[in-house]
Amino acid sequence: MADSASLSSELAGRYATALYELSEEAGLLETVERDLLSLRQALADSAELSDVIASPVYTRAEQQSAMGAVADAMGLEGLTKNTLKLMASKRRLFALPGVIGAYAEKMAAYRGEVSAEVTSAVPMRDDQLQALSEALSAAVGKSVNVNVTVDEAIIGGLVVKVGSKMIDTSIATKLSKLNNAMKEVG
C-alpha cells in the first residue's frame, strides 16, 4: 500500500495537470501561475490559511467559504478560484502546496527551464548566483532557475540538486566522509 505522501503527491499532480491543461486552453498559463505563486506566498505568510487547508476540523462548507473569500480578496482568476472551490468541495485542499509546486514544474518545462535547488552556508551575492546559474545552464543545456536556501549546518560549500542529480561539496559532508574513513582505519 502506498504511503500518504505519495498519494498526496499523485493527487496534486492530477490537479496540477488538469489546471495546466485548462489554463492552456483558455490562454491563461501565466495568469494562473501568478495566482498560484501569490497563493504560495499567502500560505507562507498566514498560519491561519495554512490551518484551513490542512486541518480536518473545518467542514467542506467552511473551507469553500474561506477559499472563496481568499480568492476574491486576492483577485484571483476565475479558473484558479473554481479549482480552489472544487478542491475544497472534495476535501482536497491539503494537496494545494503540491499542486502549486507541480504547476510550477509544468510551467518551467513549458518554458524549457530546469529548477535547481541550492543550499549554501551563507547568503549568496548576486554575482555568485549569476555565475552559478550560467555554469548550471551550460552543464544541463537549458535555462536554469536557481532557488537558494541557507543552511549554516553545511558549514561551507554548496549542495546543488538539479532534477535527480545532486552535487554535494559541503564541508559538513567532507568532514563526515573523513570521519568514516578514520573509523575504518582504526
C-alpha positions in Angstrom: 0.0 0.0 0.0 1.4 3.4 -0.9 2.1 5.9 1.8 0.1 9.1 2.3 2.9 11.3 1.0 2.9 9.6 -2.4 -0.9 9.6 -2.6 -0.9 13.3 -1.9 1.8 13.9 -4.5 -0.1 11.8 -7.0 -3.3 13.8 -6.2 -1.5 17.1 -6.5 -0.1 16.0 -9.9 -3.5 15.2 -11.2 -5.0 18.6 -10.1 -1.9 20.4 -11.5 -2.2 18.7 -14.8 -5.9 19.4 -15.1 -5.4 23.1 -14.1 -2.5 23.4 -16.6 -4.5 21.9 -19.5 -7.5 24.1 -18.7 -5.4 27.3 -18.4 -3.5 26.4 -21.6 -6.8 26.1 -23.5 -8.0 29.4 -22.0 -4.7 31.2 -22.7 -4.2 31.8 -19.0 -1.0 29.9 -18.3 0.9 32.9 -16.9 -2.1 34.4 -15.1 -2.8 31.1 -13.2 0.9 30.8 -12.5 0.9 34.2 -10.9 -2.2 33.3 -8.9 -0.6 30.2 -7.6 2.6 31.9 -6.7 0.5 34.5 -4.8 -1.3 31.7 -3.0 2.0 30.1 -2.1 3.1 33.4 -0.5 -0.2 33.8 1.3 0.1 30.3 2.7 3.7 31.1 3.9 2.6 34.3 5.5 -0.6 33.1 7.2 -0.7 30.3 9.7 -4.5 30.6 9.7 -4.8 30.0 6.0 -2.4 27.1 6.2 -4.5 25.7 9.0 -7.7 26.0 6.9 -6.3 23.9 4.1 -4.6 21.3 6.3 -6.9 20.8 9.2 -9.7 18.2 9.0 -11.6 20.2 11.7 -13.0 22.6 9.1 -16.1 21.4 7.2 -16.3 21.4 3.4 -18.6 24.5 3.5 -16.2 26.3 5.8 -13.2 25.5 3.6 -15.2 26.5 0.4 -16.3 29.8 2.0 -12.8 30.6 3.3 -11.1 29.8 0.0 -13.7 31.8 -1.9 -13.1 34.8 0.3 -9.4 34.5 -0.1 -9.7 34.2 -3.9 -11.9 37.2 -4.0 -9.7 39.3 -1.7 -6.6 38.3 -3.8 -8.4 39.0 -7.1 -7.6 35.5 -8.5 -8.6 34.4 -12.0 -11.9 32.5 -12.2 -10.2 29.3 -13.2 -8.0 29.4 -10.2 -10.9 30.3 -7.9 -13.0 27.5 -9.3 -10.2 25.0 -8.8 -9.8 26.1 -5.2 -13.6 25.7 -4.6 -13.5 22.2 -6.3 -10.6 21.1 -4.1 -12.5 22.4 -1.0 -15.7 20.6 -2.0 -13.7 17.3 -2.4 -11.8 18.0 0.8 -8.5 18.0 -1.1 -7.1 21.4 -0.1 -4.4 19.6 1.8 -2.8 19.0 -1.6 -2.7 22.6 -2.6 1.0 23.2 -1.9 1.8 20.2 -4.0 -0.5 21.5 -6.8 1.3 24.8 -6.7 4.7 23.0 -7.0 3.6 20.7 -9.7 2.1 23.5 -11.8 5.4 25.5 -11.4 7.3 22.5 -12.7 5.0 22.2 -15.7 5.5 25.9 -16.4 9.2 25.6 -16.2 9.1 22.7 -18.7 6.9 24.7 -20.9 9.5 27.5 -21.0 12.3 25.0 -21.4 13.7 25.7 -17.9 15.1 23.5 -15.2 15.0 24.2 -11.5 18.0 23.8 -9.3 17.7 23.7 -5.5 20.9 25.1 -4.0 21.8 25.1 -0.3 24.6 27.3 0.9 26.1 28.0 4.3 25.8 31.8 3.8 23.6 34.0 1.6 24.9 34.2 -2.0 25.7 37.5 -3.7 24.0 38.4 -7.0 27.2 37.9 -9.0 27.7 34.4 -7.4 24.1 33.5 -8.2 24.6 34.6 -11.8 27.8 32.7 -12.2 26.2 29.6 -10.7 23.2 29.9 -12.9 25.4 30.2 -16.0 27.5 27.2 -15.0 24.5 25.1 -14.4 22.8 26.2 -17.6 26.0 25.2 -19.6 26.1 21.9 -17.8 22.4 20.9 -18.4 21.9 22.7 -21.7 18.8 24.5 -20.6 17.9 27.7 -18.8 18.2 27.1 -15.0 16.1 28.7 -12.3 18.2 28.7 -9.1 16.3 28.5 -5.8 18.7 29.2 -2.9 18.2 28.2 0.8 20.7 29.0 3.5 21.7 26.2 6.0 24.6 27.1 8.3 24.8 23.4 9.2 26.7 22.6 6.0 29.5 24.9 7.3 30.7 25.9 3.8 30.4 24.9 0.1 27.2 24.1 -1.7 24.7 21.3 -2.2 23.1 21.5 -5.7 20.2 19.4 -6.8 19.1 19.5 -10.5 16.4 17.0 -11.2 17.6 13.7 -9.9 21.2 14.7 -9.8 22.9 16.1 -6.6 26.3 17.5 -6.2 27.4 17.9 -2.5 30.5 20.0 -2.0 29.6 20.9 1.6 32.3 21.0 4.3 29.9 19.0 6.6 29.8 16.1 4.1 33.5 16.1 3.6 34.1 16.0 7.3 31.6 13.2 7.6 33.4 11.2 4.9 36.7 11.9 6.6 35.3 10.7 10.0 34.1 7.5 8.4 37.4 6.9 6.7 39.2 7.4 10.0 36.9 4.9 11.7 37.8 2.3 9.0 41.5 2.8 9.5 41.4 2.4 13.3 
